[in-house]
Amino acid sequence: MWASFVGTSLESFDFYVFAYFSAIFSSTVFFPEVNRTAGIIGAFSVLAVSFIVRPIGAVIFGYLGDRIGRRRTLLMTITIMGVSTGAIGLLPSYAAVGLAAPLLLTLLRVIQGLSLGGEWGGSILVAVERVEPKRRGFYASLPQLGSPVGTILTAALYLILPAILSSNDMASWGWRLPFLVAFPLLAVSLYLRLAIDETPLFKELLASDKRERMPVIAAVRRHPIAILVAVGAALLGIGSYSLMNTYTITYGVVTLHFDYQQLLIATTIGSLLQLVTIPLFGRWANRIGSARVVAIGAAGTLLIAFPMYFLLQFATFPILVATMIIGGILPTLSWAALGGLMADLFGGPIRYSALSIAYSIAAVAAGFVPLVTAGLASATDSAWWHPGVVLAILSIVTLVSAIAASRWKRPVDELTT
């Protein structure tokens, strides 16, 4: 469990470090010759690049995970991810090397995206393939704690560093420090993952020679509807984080004129609460089923999408905190139970591939959430309801998908044990 949890924490940390960096510093460090709005869009575009290549990584590492094992594949993904994240902290700025700077940044984001395509699915399987199905909801929720932990660690760094460094120092070199933290986190992750054994289910598949020769092709060809359902079920859990913790940070600073430290504090408070709620929601998933918990989270998020952003217009700090808590807790229902839903949906011989593909496709869509929302803001003159539209659409898609997933009574792959 620790090996799974620390890995997803590093994954989330990698994502949020760059997401915060994109919202606050990237437009000036790597895109200084364009106006602020264009620079932010350019930064968010680089953020989206790593999501675009995730399906490629899902195909590569999904194949490896179903063929050579969960443990060996996760060692590869965590190493690639940690090294590429830390390397961003070593990049030269645009002022130093010109266009080479954003090109190198984009290359590292591509490498990150490839590794992320196989990381989440493997982390979930390391957790759930050691327990009986009736306990799967809870154990699948624990790796999801990595997301708030990554948020908390990132926000803490971006709160502490400006307090001890001047704004000039932050813009010139201080922004590098959060990325460099990835190296010690990688060392801890490797230590834990080297210590674990392969999952019992994969050992059984290996011993009985029930592995699929081409698991990715088998998953897509035999079960396309199930994969589409899994993609839709994942959309709110991933997309809401992109909306709340990336776009809303920029929106709050530029349009609502919050201090970005206030936004980081509010985000951290919401994430601290998730450390308690995610395991509780996992326990609930054991009782009523993971798909039902995902559906409840999506329905609740749909109900509060517009009221939440309407109240945010009053631009007071208590309302900001309430927005981050309420806007975080309800989508967290869908996030906490997502791994259990997917593990229930797919069977052992194709499970790594199917989870990775579905999650990565949803992540591609989520990667464009800040960019699409920024474009909607431009088209509507930043009308108060424009983020609510995006959140409502994400909620509807996930609600319908979760209801569909609840109708599956057994995994789609008949070879599952």
Protein Blocks (a to p, Z undefined) as FASTA:
>chain_A
ZZmmmmmmmmmmmmmmmmmmmmmmmmmmmmmmbcfklmmmmmmmmmmmmmmmmmmmmmmm
mmmmmmnojklmmmmmmmmmmmmmmmmmmpccfklnommlmmmmmmmmmmmmmmmmmmmm
mmmmmmmmmccfklmmmmmmmmmmmmmmmmmmmmmmmmmmmmmpcfklmmmmmmmmmmmm
mmmmmmmmmmmmmmpccdfklmmmmmnopacfblmlmmmmmmmmmmmmmmmmmmmmmmmm
mmmmmmmmmmmmmmnopafklmmmmmmmmmmmmmmmmmmmmmmmmmnopklmmmmmmmmm
mmmmmmmmmmmmnopaklmmmmmmmmmmmmmmmmmmmmmmmmmmpcfklmmmmmmmmmmm
mmmmmmmmmmmmmmmmmmnoopaklmmmmmmmmmmmmmmmmmmmmmpmbdfblkbZZ
